[in-house]
Amino acid sequence: MTRTRSATTGLILLGLLSLTDVASLLLTDGEHPPLWVGVLGTVSGVASLVLVVLAWRGTPTALGWLVGLRVLSALSAVPAFVVLDVPAWAQLFAGSFIVLTVLGWALVLRGRPSRAPELA
């Protein structure tokens, strides 16, 4: 299977974000982010890494599941902007995480093969 440069870049970016999720349990102080967010992040990060590998190998359904899981992971960062007393560094990290997730998502979807049949 040939993969476009856009899809390759997007998969690499989503893989790096997944590694960040895996480390989230180690990076939490129990308060920012809360411990349950760190646990969920670690679990979704491991699942995302598995999906990145499957998508890289060309498994057809892996890409859809990967994008969905990464979007859910990015949504878990939104409370940093609505909960009181979240430090600025945590908001900066959450904002960067969301922006990079959207970028990776866009690159992967832009680079996927179209499903429309070619007209002769």
Biopython code that builds the backbone (N, CA, C, O; Angstrom):
import numpy as np
from Bio.PDB.StructureBuilder import StructureBuilder

atoms = [
    (1, "MET", "N", (0.833, -1.175, 0.000)),
    (1, "MET", "CA", (0.000, 0.000, 0.000)),
    (1, "MET", "C", (0.880, 1.242, 0.000)),
    (1, "MET", "O", (1.796, 1.368, 0.813)),
    (2, "THR", "N", (0.595, 2.144, -0.910)),
    (2, "THR", "CA", (1.335, 3.398, -0.921)),
    (2, "THR", "C", (0.609, 4.409, -0.051)),
    (2, "THR", "O", (-0.619, 4.480, -0.027)),
    (3, "ARG", "N", (1.391, 5.171, 0.647)),
    (3, "ARG", "CA", (0.842, 6.158, 1.576)),
    (3, "ARG", "C", (1.391, 7.515, 1.179)),
    (3, "ARG", "O", (2.573, 7.638, 0.856)),
    (4, "THR", "N", (0.556, 8.521, 1.198)),
    (4, "THR", "CA", (1.016, 9.857, 0.851)),
    (4, "THR", "C", (1.894, 10.421, 1.967)),
    (4, "THR", "O", (1.878, 9.934, 3.098)),
    (5, "ARG", "N", (2.646, 11.439, 1.630)),
    (5, "ARG", "CA", (3.486, 12.104, 2.627)),
    (5, "ARG", "C", (2.617, 12.705, 3.732)),
    (5, "ARG", "O", (2.993, 12.698, 4.904)),
    (6, "SER", "N", (1.459, 13.221, 3.347)),
    (6, "SER", "CA", (0.538, 13.804, 4.318)),
    (6, "SER", "C", (0.070, 12.752, 5.327)),
    (6, "SER", "O", (0.085, 12.993, 6.534)),
    (7, "ALA", "N", (-0.342, 11.594, 4.828)),
    (7, "ALA", "CA", (-0.816, 10.523, 5.720)),
    (7, "ALA", "C", (0.316, 10.023, 6.610)),
    (7, "ALA", "O", (0.103, 9.749, 7.791)),
    (8, "THR", "N", (1.506, 9.904, 6.056)),
    (8, "THR", "CA", (2.651, 9.452, 6.844)),
    (8, "THR", "C", (2.959, 10.445, 7.965)),
    (8, "THR", "O", (3.172, 10.049, 9.112)),
    (9, "THR", "N", (2.982, 11.730, 7.629)),
    (9, "THR", "CA", (3.239, 12.764, 8.628)),
    (9, "THR", "C", (2.155, 12.756, 9.705)),
    (9, "THR", "O", (2.451, 12.870, 10.895)),
    (10, "GLY", "N", (0.908, 12.621, 9.281)),
    (10, "GLY", "CA", (-0.199, 12.580, 10.235)),
    (10, "GLY", "C", (-0.116, 11.389, 11.169)),
    (10, "GLY", "O", (-0.352, 11.529, 12.369)),
    (11, "LEU", "N", (0.217, 10.215, 10.638)),
    (11, "LEU", "CA", (0.352, 9.018, 11.480)),
    (11, "LEU", "C", (1.492, 9.174, 12.484)),
    (11, "LEU", "O", (1.361, 8.781, 13.643)),
    (12, "ILE", "N", (2.601, 9.744, 12.038)),
    (12, "ILE", "CA", (3.731, 9.965, 12.946)),
    (12, "ILE", "C", (3.330, 10.940, 14.050)),
    (12, "ILE", "O", (3.636, 10.718, 15.222)),
    (13, "LEU", "N", (2.643, 12.022, 13.672)),
    (13, "LEU", "CA", (2.206, 13.002, 14.667)),
    (13, "LEU", "C", (1.224, 12.378, 15.661)),
    (13, "LEU", "O", (1.349, 12.590, 16.867)),
    (14, "LEU", "N", (0.260, 11.621, 15.173)),
    (14, "LEU", "CA", (-0.690, 10.964, 16.072)),
    (14, "LEU", "C", (0.019, 9.927, 16.948)),
    (14, "LEU", "O", (-0.369, 9.720, 18.098)),
    (15, "GLY", "N", (1.049, 9.278, 16.416)),
    (15, "GLY", "CA", (1.832, 8.339, 17.222)),
    (15, "GLY", "C", (2.582, 9.048, 18.343)),
    (15, "GLY", "O", (2.633, 8.552, 19.468)),
    (16, "LEU", "N", (3.166, 10.209, 18.040)),
    (16, "LEU", "CA", (3.874, 10.970, 19.075)),
    (16, "LEU", "C", (2.909, 11.473, 20.144)),
    (16, "LEU", "O", (3.231, 11.465, 21.332)),
    (17, "LEU", "N", (1.731, 11.908, 19.721)),
    (17, "LEU", "CA", (0.721, 12.328, 20.696)),
    (17, "LEU", "C", (0.271, 11.150, 21.558)),
    (17, "LEU", "O", (-0.019, 11.311, 22.743)),
    (18, "SER", "N", (0.217, 9.971, 20.953)),
    (18, "SER", "CA", (-0.143, 8.766, 21.710)),
    (18, "SER", "C", (0.913, 8.461, 22.763)),
    (18, "SER", "O", (0.582, 8.064, 23.881)),
    (19, "LEU", "N", (2.181, 8.645, 22.411)),
    (19, "LEU", "CA", (3.251, 8.449, 23.398)),
    (19, "LEU", "C", (3.123, 9.443, 24.549)),
    (19, "LEU", "O", (3.382, 9.100, 25.703)),
    (20, "THR", "N", (2.729, 10.657, 24.237)),
    (20, "THR", "CA", (2.496, 11.658, 25.283)),
    (20, "THR", "C", (1.384, 11.195, 26.207)),
    (20, "THR", "O", (1.469, 11.346, 27.426)),
    (21, "ASP", "N", (0.326, 10.622, 25.607)),
    (21, "ASP", "CA", (-0.775, 10.090, 26.423)),
    (21, "ASP", "C", (-0.297, 8.964, 27.339)),
    (21, "ASP", "O", (-0.682, 8.899, 28.507)),
    (22, "VAL", "N", (0.541, 8.084, 26.805)),
    (22, "VAL", "CA", (1.043, 6.965, 27.603)),
    (22, "VAL", "C", (1.784, 7.498, 28.832)),
    (22, "VAL", "O", (1.686, 6.926, 29.918)),
    (23, "ALA", "N", (2.512, 8.579, 28.658)),
    (23, "ALA", "CA", (3.287, 9.146, 29.761)),
    (23, "ALA", "C", (2.447, 10.008, 30.702)),
    (23, "ALA", "O", (2.946, 10.447, 31.739)),
    (24, "SER", "N", (1.189, 10.258, 30.361)),
    (24, "SER", "CA", (0.392, 11.205, 31.148)),
    (24, "SER", "C", (0.210, 10.772, 32.602)),
    (24, "SER", "O", (0.103, 11.620, 33.489)),
    (25, "LEU", "N", (0.175, 9.495, 32.850)),
    (25, "LEU", "CA", (0.039, 9.023, 34.228)),
    (25, "LEU", "C", (1.277, 9.382, 35.049)),
    (25, "LEU", "O", (1.181, 9.651, 36.246)),
    (26, "LEU", "N", (2.428, 9.383, 34.398)),
    (26, "LEU", "CA", (3.670, 9.735, 35.088)),
    (26, "LEU", "C", (3.825, 11.248, 35.261)),
    (26, "LEU", "O", (4.565, 11.702, 36.134)),
    (27, "LEU", "N", (3.129, 12.024, 34.429)),
    (27, "LEU", "CA", (3.293, 13.476, 34.441)),
    (27, "LEU", "C", (2.297, 14.203, 35.334)),
    (27, "LEU", "O", (2.441, 15.403, 35.569)),
    (28, "THR", "N", (1.293, 13.495, 35.833)),
    (28, "THR", "CA", (0.284, 14.162, 36.651)),
    (28, "THR", "C", (0.747, 14.277, 38.096)),
    (28, "THR", "O", (1.454, 13.413, 38.615)),
    (29, "ASP", "N", (0.328, 15.367, 38.730)),
    (29, "ASP", "CA", (0.572, 15.510, 40.160)),
    (29, "ASP", "C", (-0.659, 15.075, 40.945)),
    (29, "ASP", "O", (-0.732, 15.257, 42.160)),
    (30, "GLY", "N", (-1.626, 14.498, 40.236)),
    (30, "GLY", "CA", (-2.864, 14.056, 40.862)),
    (30, "GLY", "C", (-3.937, 15.123, 40.833)),
    (30, "GLY", "O", (-5.114, 14.850, 41.070)),
    (31, "GLU", "N", (-3.511, 16.349, 40.539)),
    (31, "GLU", "CA", (-4.454, 17.455, 40.507)),
    (31, "GLU", "C", (-4.547, 18.088, 39.122)),
    (31, "GLU", "O", (-5.637, 18.447, 38.676)),
    (32, "HIS", "N", (-3.412, 18.227, 38.441)),
    (32, "HIS", "CA", (-3.362, 18.842, 37.109)),
    (32, "HIS", "C", (-2.553, 17.961, 36.181)),
    (32, "HIS", "O", (-1.327, 18.074, 36.210)),
    (33, "PRO", "N", (-3.100, 17.132, 35.396)),
    (33, "PRO", "CA", (-4.515, 16.764, 35.342)),
    (33, "PRO", "C", (-4.862, 15.828, 36.499)),
    (33, "PRO", "O", (-3.982, 15.256, 37.142)),
    (34, "PRO", "N", (-6.163, 15.687, 36.749)),
    (34, "PRO", "CA", (-6.569, 14.747, 37.799)),
    (34, "PRO", "C", (-6.082, 13.333, 37.487)),
    (34, "PRO", "O", (-5.839, 12.986, 36.331)),
    (35, "LEU", "N", (-5.946, 12.534, 38.526)),
    (35, "LEU", "CA", (-5.419, 11.184, 38.367)),
    (35, "LEU", "C", (-6.234, 10.357, 37.373)),
    (35, "LEU", "O", (-5.660, 9.613, 36.579)),
    (36, "TRP", "N", (-7.560, 10.475, 37.405)),
    (36, "TRP", "CA", (-8.390, 9.683, 36.491)),
    (36, "TRP", "C", (-8.135, 10.063, 35.039)),
    (36, "TRP", "O", (-8.234, 9.218, 34.149)),
    (37, "VAL", "N", (-7.805, 11.344, 34.793)),
    (37, "VAL", "CA", (-7.484, 11.777, 33.425)),
    (37, "VAL", "C", (-6.160, 11.155, 32.995)),
    (37, "VAL", "O", (-6.010, 10.751, 31.842)),
    (38, "GLY", "N", (-5.202, 11.074, 33.913)),
    (38, "GLY", "CA", (-3.923, 10.429, 33.610)),
    (38, "GLY", "C", (-4.085, 8.958, 33.293)),
    (38, "GLY", "O", (-3.462, 8.450, 32.361)),
    (39, "VAL", "N", (-4.921, 8.265, 34.062)),
    (39, "VAL", "CA", (-5.161, 6.836, 33.809)),
    (39, "VAL", "C", (-5.833, 6.648, 32.460)),
    (39, "VAL", "O", (-5.412, 5.807, 31.665)),
    (40, "LEU", "N", (-6.891, 7.437, 32.194)),
    (40, "LEU", "CA", (-7.573, 7.339, 30.906)),
    (40, "LEU", "C", (-6.634, 7.677, 29.761)),
    (40, "LEU", "O", (-6.668, 7.037, 28.710)),
    (41, "GLY", "N", (-5.795, 8.686, 29.970)),
    (41, "GLY", "CA", (-4.836, 9.070, 28.940)),
    (41, "GLY", "C", (-3.860, 7.956, 28.624)),
    (41, "GLY", "O", (-3.546, 7.702, 27.461)),
    (42, "THR", "N", (-3.378, 7.290, 29.670)),
    (42, "THR", "CA", (-2.437, 6.187, 29.464)),
    (42, "THR", "C", (-3.091, 5.037, 28.707)),
    (42, "THR", "O", (-2.496, 4.475, 27.787)),
    (43, "VAL", "N", (-4.305, 4.690, 29.092)),
    (43, "VAL", "CA", (-5.022, 3.601, 28.409)),
    (43, "VAL", "C", (-5.296, 3.972, 26.955)),
    (43, "VAL", "O", (-5.075, 3.157, 26.060)),
    (44, "SER", "N", (-5.779, 5.202, 26.707)),
    (44, "SER", "CA", (-6.062, 5.594, 25.324)),
    (44, "SER", "C", (-4.774, 5.729, 24.519)),
    (44, "SER", "O", (-4.775, 5.488, 23.312)),
    (45, "GLY", "N", (-3.682, 6.110, 25.168)),
    (45, "GLY", "CA", (-2.402, 6.203, 24.476)),
    (45, "GLY", "C", (-1.903, 4.857, 24.007)),
    (45, "GLY", "O", (-1.427, 4.725, 22.880)),
    (46, "VAL", "N", (-2.009, 3.846, 24.868)),
    (46, "VAL", "CA", (-1.586, 2.496, 24.483)),
    (46, "VAL", "C", (-2.460, 1.980, 23.340)),
    (46, "VAL", "O", (-1.953, 1.425, 22.365)),
    (47, "ALA", "N", (-3.773, 2.165, 23.464)),
    (47, "ALA", "CA", (-4.688, 1.726, 22.393)),
    (47, "ALA", "C", (-4.389, 2.475, 21.098)),
    (47, "ALA", "O", (-4.420, 1.886, 20.017)),
    (48, "SER", "N", (-4.100, 3.764, 21.204)),
    (48, "SER", "CA", (-3.781, 4.554, 20.010)),
    (48, "SER", "C", (-2.493, 4.072, 19.347)),
    (48, "SER", "O", (-2.407, 4.022, 18.120)),
    (49, "LEU", "N", (-1.496, 3.719, 20.152)),
    (49, "LEU", "CA", (-0.250, 3.209, 19.568)),
    (49, "LEU", "C", (-0.482, 1.918, 18.798)),
    (49, "LEU", "O", (0.088, 1.717, 17.725)),
    (50, "VAL", "N", (-1.315, 1.048, 19.343)),
    (50, "VAL", "CA", (-1.661, -0.186, 18.629)),
    (50, "VAL", "C", (-2.343, 0.160, 17.313)),
    (50, "VAL", "O", (-2.041, -0.438, 16.281)),
    (51, "LEU", "N", (-3.259, 1.119, 17.344)),
    (51, "LEU", "CA", (-3.975, 1.520, 16.135)),
    (51, "LEU", "C", (-3.059, 2.208, 15.122)),
    (51, "LEU", "O", (-3.246, 2.049, 13.915)),
    (52, "VAL", "N", (-2.074, 2.968, 15.598)),
    (52, "VAL", "CA", (-1.106, 3.590, 14.689)),
    (52, "VAL", "C", (-0.339, 2.509, 13.930)),
    (52, "VAL", "O", (-0.150, 2.605, 12.717)),
    (53, "VAL", "N", (0.100, 1.482, 14.653)),
    (53, "VAL", "CA", (0.833, 0.382, 14.010)),
    (53, "VAL", "C", (-0.062, -0.330, 12.988)),
    (53, "VAL", "O", (0.370, -0.621, 11.872)),
    (54, "LEU", "N", (-1.297, -0.603, 13.374)),
    (54, "LEU", "CA", (-2.223, -1.271, 12.448)),
    (54, "LEU", "C", (-2.519, -0.397, 11.229)),
    (54, "LEU", "O", (-2.570, -0.898, 10.106)),
    (55, "ALA", "N", (-2.715, 0.904, 11.445)),
    (55, "ALA", "CA", (-2.967, 1.815, 10.326)),
    (55, "ALA", "C", (-1.737, 1.901, 9.421)),
    (55, "ALA", "O", (-1.862, 1.965, 8.198)),
    (56, "TRP", "N", (-0.561, 1.901, 10.026)),
    (56, "TRP", "CA", (0.690, 1.954, 9.254)),
    (56, "TRP", "C", (0.803, 0.728, 8.349)),
    (56, "TRP", "O", (1.284, 0.817, 7.220)),
    (57, "ARG", "N", (0.353, -0.415, 8.865)),
    (57, "ARG", "CA", (0.406, -1.663, 8.089)),
    (57, "ARG", "C", (-0.731, -1.783, 7.086)),
    (57, "ARG", "O", (-0.760, -2.725, 6.293)),
    (58, "GLY", "N", (-1.669, -0.838, 7.111)),
    (58, "GLY", "CA", (-2.720, -0.823, 6.110)),
    (58, "GLY", "C", (-4.033, -1.458, 6.517)),
    (58, "GLY", "O", (-4.885, -1.690, 5.659)),
    (59, "THR", "N", (-4.229, -1.747, 7.796)),
    (59, "THR", "CA", (-5.501, -2.307, 8.250)),
    (59, "THR", "C", (-6.592, -1.269, 7.996)),
    (59, "THR", "O", (-6.509, -0.153, 8.508)),
    (60, "PRO", "N", (-7.610, -1.618, 7.216)),
    (60, "PRO", "CA", (-8.585, -0.619, 6.769)),
    (60, "PRO", "C", (-9.343, 0.098, 7.883)),
    (60, "PRO", "O", (-9.532, 1.311, 7.790)),
    (61, "THR", "N", (-9.772, -0.577, 8.905)),
    (61, "THR", "CA", (-10.596, 0.060, 9.933)),
    (61, "THR", "C", (-9.774, 0.774, 11.007)),
    (61, "THR", "O", (-10.320, 1.557, 11.784)),
    (62, "ALA", "N", (-8.494, 0.518, 11.055)),
    (62, "ALA", "CA", (-7.658, 1.093, 12.121)),
    (62, "ALA", "C", (-7.627, 2.612, 12.063)),
    (62, "ALA", "O", (-7.619, 3.271, 13.102)),
    (63, "LEU", "N", (-7.609, 3.167, 10.877)),
    (63, "LEU", "CA", (-7.505, 4.618, 10.738)),
    (63, "LEU", "C", (-8.721, 5.322, 11.332)),
    (63, "LEU", "O", (-8.575, 6.325, 12.032)),
    (64, "GLY", "N", (-9.900, 4.815, 11.064)),
    (64, "GLY", "CA", (-11.112, 5.418, 11.623)),
    (64, "GLY", "C", (-11.139, 5.354, 13.135)),
    (64, "GLY", "O", (-11.484, 6.331, 13.800)),
    (65, "TRP", "N", (-10.773, 4.199, 13.681)),
    (65, "TRP", "CA", (-10.729, 4.044, 15.140)),
    (65, "TRP", "C", (-9.663, 4.948, 15.751)),
    (65, "TRP", "O", (-9.869, 5.533, 16.814)),
    (66, "LEU", "N", (-8.523, 5.059, 15.071)),
    (66, "LEU", "CA", (-7.438, 5.911, 15.568)),
    (66, "LEU", "C", (-7.876, 7.366, 15.633)),
    (66, "LEU", "O", (-7.675, 8.032, 16.648)),
    (67, "VAL", "N", (-8.468, 7.857, 14.564)),
    (67, "VAL", "CA", (-8.916, 9.252, 14.539)),
    (67, "VAL", "C", (-9.960, 9.482, 15.631)),
    (67, "VAL", "O", (-9.902, 10.486, 16.341)),
    (68, "GLY", "N", (-10.904, 8.565, 15.767)),
    (68, "GLY", "CA", (-11.928, 8.702, 16.805)),
    (68, "GLY", "C", (-11.337, 8.726, 18.204)),
    (68, "GLY", "O", (-11.735, 9.541, 19.036)),
    (69, "LEU", "N", (-10.397, 7.844, 18.462)),
    (69, "LEU", "CA", (-9.785, 7.776, 19.792)),
    (69, "LEU", "C", (-8.943, 9.015, 20.080)),
    (69, "LEU", "O", (-8.936, 9.512, 21.207)),
    (70, "ARG", "N", (-8.240, 9.512, 19.076)),
    (70, "ARG", "CA", (-7.425, 10.720, 19.268)),
    (70, "ARG", "C", (-8.309, 11.948, 19.495)),
    (70, "ARG", "O", (-7.944, 12.833, 20.269)),
    (71, "VAL", "N", (-9.465, 12.012, 18.831)),
    (71, "VAL", "CA", (-10.391, 13.121, 19.062)),
    (71, "VAL", "C", (-10.906, 13.072, 20.496)),
    (71, "VAL", "O", (-10.975, 14.103, 21.165)),
    (72, "LEU", "N", (-11.268, 11.877, 20.974)),
    (72, "LEU", "CA", (-11.712, 11.746, 22.365)),
    (72, "LEU", "C", (-10.613, 12.152, 23.336)),
    (72, "LEU", "O", (-10.875, 12.783, 24.360)),
    (73, "SER", "N", (-9.387, 11.785, 23.004)),
    (73, "SER", "CA", (-8.261, 12.151, 23.855)),
    (73, "SER", "C", (-8.092, 13.673, 23.898)),
    (73, "SER", "O", (-7.848, 14.245, 24.961)),
    (74, "ALA", "N", (-8.222, 14.315, 22.755)),
    (74, "ALA", "CA", (-8.106, 15.776, 22.715)),
    (74, "ALA", "C", (-9.235, 16.433, 23.495)),
    (74, "ALA", "O", (-9.028, 17.445, 24.164)),
    (75, "LEU", "N", (-10.425, 15.858, 23.407)),
    (75, "LEU", "CA", (-11.558, 16.413, 24.154)),
    (75, "LEU", "C", (-11.338, 16.328, 25.664)),
    (75, "LEU", "O", (-11.875, 17.136, 26.421)),
    (76, "SER", "N", (-10.553, 15.355, 26.093)),
    (76, "SER", "CA", (-10.279, 15.240, 27.532)),
    (76, "SER", "C", (-9.424, 16.399, 28.039)),
    (76, "SER", "O", (-9.313, 16.602, 29.248)),
    (77, "ALA", "N", (-8.821, 17.158, 27.129)),
    (77, "ALA", "CA", (-8.005, 18.309, 27.523)),
    (77, "ALA", "C", (-8.829, 19.586, 27.670)),
    (77, "ALA", "O", (-8.351, 20.565, 28.244)),
    (78, "VAL", "N", (-10.049, 19.590, 27.164)),
    (78, "VAL", "CA", (-10.888, 20.795, 27.193)),
    (78, "VAL", "C", (-11.162, 21.309, 28.609)),
    (78, "VAL", "O", (-11.182, 22.525, 28.798)),
    (79, "PRO", "N", (-11.375, 20.451, 29.613)),
    (79, "PRO", "CA", (-11.638, 20.979, 30.960)),
    (79, "PRO", "C", (-10.538, 21.900, 31.495)),
    (79, "PRO", "O", (-10.787, 22.686, 32.410)),
    (80, "ALA", "N", (-9.350, 21.816, 30.949)),
    (80, "ALA", "CA", (-8.283, 22.717, 31.400)),
    (80, "ALA", "C", (-8.652, 24.185, 31.192)),
    (80, "ALA", "O", (-8.086, 25.069, 31.835)),
    (81, "PHE", "N", (-9.599, 24.438, 30.295)),
    (81, "PHE", "CA", (-9.980, 25.816, 29.999)),
    (81, "PHE", "C", (-11.242, 26.265, 30.723)),
    (81, "PHE", "O", (-11.597, 27.442, 30.673)),
    (82, "VAL", "N", (-11.922, 25.343, 31.394)),
    (82, "VAL", "CA", (-13.166, 25.716, 32.078)),
    (82, "VAL", "C", (-13.116, 25.486, 33.588)),
    (82, "VAL", "O", (-13.932, 26.032, 34.331)),
    (83, "VAL", "N", (-12.166, 24.686, 34.033)),
    (83, "VAL", "CA", (-12.021, 24.428, 35.467)),
    (83, "VAL", "C", (-11.185, 25.555, 36.076)),
    (83, "VAL", "O", (-10.208, 26.009, 35.479)),
    (84, "LEU", "N", (-11.577, 25.993, 37.256)),
    (84, "LEU", "CA", (-10.849, 27.073, 37.929)),
    (84, "LEU", "C", (-9.495, 26.592, 38.443)),
    (84, "LEU", "O", (-9.313, 25.412, 38.739)),
    (85, "ASP", "N", (-8.572, 27.505, 38.541)),
    (85, "ASP", "CA", (-7.249, 27.284, 39.132)),
    (85, "ASP", "C", (-6.368, 26.297, 38.378)),
    (85, "ASP", "O", (-5.503, 25.660, 38.980)),
    (86, "VAL", "N", (-6.574, 26.160, 37.077)),
    (86, "VAL", "CA", (-5.671, 25.325, 36.283)),
    (86, "VAL", "C", (-4.466, 26.200, 35.922)),
    (86, "VAL", "O", (-4.638, 27.294, 35.384)),
    (87, "PRO", "N", (-3.258, 25.732, 36.212)),
    (87, "PRO", "CA", (-2.076, 26.551, 35.927)),
    (87, "PRO", "C", (-1.934, 26.843, 34.434)),
    (87, "PRO", "O", (-2.407, 26.088, 33.584)),
    (88, "ALA", "N", (-1.278, 27.946, 34.147)),
    (88, "ALA", "CA", (-1.089, 28.368, 32.750)),
    (88, "ALA", "C", (-0.329, 27.323, 31.954)),
    (88, "ALA", "O", (-0.638, 27.099, 30.784)),
    (89, "TRP", "N", (0.667, 26.672, 32.567)),
    (89, "TRP", "CA", (1.437, 25.660, 31.838)),
    (89, "TRP", "C", (0.549, 24.499, 31.410)),
    (89, "TRP", "O", (0.739, 23.940, 30.330)),
    (90, "ALA", "N", (-0.420, 24.131, 32.246)),
    (90, "ALA", "CA", (-1.324, 23.034, 31.905)),
    (90, "ALA", "C", (-2.264, 23.442, 30.777)),
    (90, "ALA", "O", (-2.587, 22.632, 29.908)),
    (91, "GLN", "N", (-2.702, 24.700, 30.792)),
    (91, "GLN", "CA", (-3.554, 25.190, 29.710)),
    (91, "GLN", "C", (-2.782, 25.262, 28.399)),
    (91, "GLN", "O", (-3.319, 24.936, 27.341)),
    (92, "LEU", "N", (-1.531, 25.687, 28.467)),
    (92, "LEU", "CA", (-0.690, 25.736, 27.268)),
    (92, "LEU", "C", (-0.496, 24.333, 26.703)),
    (92, "LEU", "O", (-0.606, 24.126, 25.495)),
    (93, "PHE", "N", (-0.210, 23.378, 27.568)),
    (93, "PHE", "CA", (-0.032, 21.991, 27.138)),
    (93, "PHE", "C", (-1.322, 21.461, 26.517)),
    (93, "PHE", "O", (-1.294, 20.834, 25.459)),
    (94, "ALA", "N", (-2.456, 21.715, 27.180)),
    (94, "ALA", "CA", (-3.747, 21.229, 26.676)),
    (94, "ALA", "C", (-4.079, 21.849, 25.323)),
    (94, "ALA", "O", (-4.544, 21.160, 24.415)),
    (95, "GLY", "N", (-3.841, 23.145, 25.194)),
    (95, "GLY", "CA", (-4.108, 23.816, 23.919)),
    (95, "GLY", "C", (-3.240, 23.297, 22.799)),
    (95, "GLY", "O", (-3.717, 23.074, 21.687)),
    (96, "SER", "N", (-1.960, 23.104, 23.088)),
    (96, "SER", "CA", (-1.041, 22.543, 22.081)),
    (96, "SER", "C", (-1.462, 21.143, 21.681)),
    (96, "SER", "O", (-1.422, 20.780, 20.505)),
    (97, "PHE", "N", (-1.859, 20.372, 22.656)),
    (97, "PHE", "CA", (-2.300, 18.995, 22.427)),
    (97, "PHE", "C", (-3.511, 18.966, 21.489)),
    (97, "PHE", "O", (-3.573, 18.155, 20.566)),
    (98, "ILE", "N", (-4.463, 19.857, 21.737)),
    (98, "ILE", "CA", (-5.666, 19.908, 20.895)),
    (98, "ILE", "C", (-5.314, 20.326, 19.480)),
    (98, "ILE", "O", (-5.772, 19.706, 18.520)),
    (99, "VAL", "N", (-4.502, 21.373, 19.334)),
    (99, "VAL", "CA", (-4.122, 21.860, 18.008)),
    (99, "VAL", "C", (-3.355, 20.791, 17.236)),
    (99, "VAL", "O", (-3.632, 20.566, 16.058)),
    (100, "LEU", "N", (-2.400, 20.132, 17.880)),
    (100, "LEU", "CA", (-1.619, 19.095, 17.199)),
    (100, "LEU", "C", (-2.479, 17.888, 16.835)),
    (100, "LEU", "O", (-2.244, 17.245, 15.812)),
    (101, "THR", "N", (-3.469, 17.580, 17.663)),
    (101, "THR", "CA", (-4.382, 16.479, 17.342)),
    (101, "THR", "C", (-5.198, 16.805, 16.099)),
    (101, "THR", "O", (-5.354, 15.964, 15.214)),
    (102, "VAL", "N", (-5.714, 18.013, 16.035)),
    (102, "VAL", "CA", (-6.488, 18.429, 14.854)),
    (102, "VAL", "C", (-5.600, 18.402, 13.610)),
    (102, "VAL", "O", (-6.039, 17.972, 12.544)),
    (103, "LEU", "N", (-4.362, 18.857, 13.742)),
    (103, "LEU", "CA", (-3.432, 18.835, 12.621)),
    (103, "LEU", "C", (-3.156, 17.402, 12.161)),
    (103, "LEU", "O", (-3.201, 17.116, 10.964)),
    (104, "GLY", "N", (-2.871, 16.501, 13.105)),
    (104, "GLY", "CA", (-2.623, 15.102, 12.745)),
    (104, "GLY", "C", (-3.827, 14.463, 12.100)),
    (104, "GLY", "O", (-3.703, 13.732, 11.117)),
    (105, "TRP", "N", (-4.998, 14.739, 12.654)),
    (105, "TRP", "CA", (-6.256, 14.229, 12.106)),
    (105, "TRP", "C", (-6.433, 14.710, 10.670)),
    (105, "TRP", "O", (-6.757, 13.917, 9.786)),
    (106, "ALA", "N", (-6.221, 16.016, 10.432)),
    (106, "ALA", "CA", (-6.391, 16.583, 9.095)),
    (106, "ALA", "C", (-5.396, 15.990, 8.105)),
    (106, "ALA", "O", (-5.756, 15.692, 6.966)),
    (107, "LEU", "N", (-4.158, 15.818, 8.528)),
    (107, "LEU", "CA", (-3.137, 15.249, 7.638)),
    (107, "LEU", "C", (-3.464, 13.811, 7.255)),
    (107, "LEU", "O", (-3.333, 13.423, 6.094)),
    (108, "VAL", "N", (-3.889, 13.030, 8.235)),
    (108, "VAL", "CA", (-4.218, 11.627, 7.960)),
    (108, "VAL", "C", (-5.415, 11.535, 7.018)),
    (108, "VAL", "O", (-5.393, 10.767, 6.056)),
    (109, "LEU", "N", (-6.442, 12.305, 7.288)),
    (109, "LEU", "CA", (-7.639, 12.232, 6.457)),
    (109, "LEU", "C", (-7.397, 12.817, 5.068)),
    (109, "LEU", "O", (-7.970, 12.341, 4.088)),
    (110, "ARG", "N", (-6.565, 13.832, 4.976)),
    (110, "ARG", "CA", (-6.234, 14.422, 3.678)),
    (110, "ARG", "C", (-5.450, 13.428, 2.814)),
    (110, "ARG", "O", (-5.604, 13.397, 1.593)),
    (111, "GLY", "N", (-4.623, 12.630, 3.454)),
    (111, "GLY", "CA", (-3.757, 11.726, 2.719)),
    (111, "GLY", "C", (-4.333, 10.356, 2.440)),
    (111, "GLY", "O", (-3.698, 9.542, 1.769)),
    (112, "ARG", "N", (-5.527, 10.085, 2.943)),
    (112, "ARG", "CA", (-6.089, 8.751, 2.702)),
    (112, "ARG", "C", (-6.600, 8.654, 1.277)),
    (112, "ARG", "O", (-6.980, 9.659, 0.676)),
    (113, "PRO", "N", (-6.609, 7.443, 0.735)),
    (113, "PRO", "CA", (-7.104, 7.278, -0.626)),
    (113, "PRO", "C", (-8.602, 7.562, -0.691)),
    (113, "PRO", "O", (-9.345, 7.264, 0.245)),
    (114, "SER", "N", (-9.027, 8.136, -1.797)),
    (114, "SER", "CA", (-10.440, 8.434, -1.938)),
    (114, "SER", "C", (-11.225, 7.149, -2.196)),
    (114, "SER", "O", (-10.693, 6.179, -2.736)),
    (115, "ARG", "N", (-12.478, 7.161, -1.807)),
    (115, "ARG", "CA", (-13.310, 5.973, -1.994)),
    (115, "ARG", "C", (-14.114, 6.035, -3.292)),
    (115, "ARG", "O", (-14.744, 5.056, -3.692)),
    (116, "ALA", "N", (-14.084, 7.178, -3.931)),
    (116, "ALA", "CA", (-14.848, 7.326, -5.168)),
    (116, "ALA", "C", (-14.168, 6.538, -6.292)),
    (116, "ALA", "O", (-12.949, 6.606, -6.451)),
    (117, "PRO", "N", (-14.944, 5.803, -7.058)),
    (117, "PRO", "CA", (-14.351, 5.048, -8.152)),
    (117, "PRO", "C", (-13.889, 6.008, -9.252)),
    (117, "PRO", "O", (-14.476, 7.068, -9.468)),
    (118, "GLU", "N", (-12.843, 5.609, -9.923)),
    (118, "GLU", "CA", (-12.339, 6.428, -11.028)),
    (118, "GLU", "C", (-13.201, 6.210, -12.260)),
    (118, "GLU", "O", (-13.589, 5.088, -12.585)),
    (119, "LEU", "N", (-13.484, 7.301, -12.929)),
    (119, "LEU", "CA", (-14.266, 7.217, -14.156)),
    (119, "LEU", "C", (-13.322, 7.113, -15.321)),
    (119, "LEU", "O", (-12.327, 7.835, -15.389)),
    (120, "ALA", "N", (-13.622, 6.225, -16.235)),
    (120, "ALA", "CA", (-12.736, 6.017, -17.376)),
    (120, "ALA", "C", (-13.046, 6.958, -18.492)),
    (120, "ALA", "O", (-12.390, 6.917, -19.534)),
]
sb = StructureBuilder()
sb.init_structure("model")
sb.init_model(0)
sb.init_chain("A")
sb.init_seg("    ")
for serial, (resi, resn, name, xyz) in enumerate(atoms, 1):
    if name == "N":
        sb.init_residue(resn, " ", resi, " ")
    sb.init_atom(name, np.array(xyz, "f"), 0.0, 1.0, " ", f" {name:<3s}", serial, name[0])
structure = sb.get_structure()
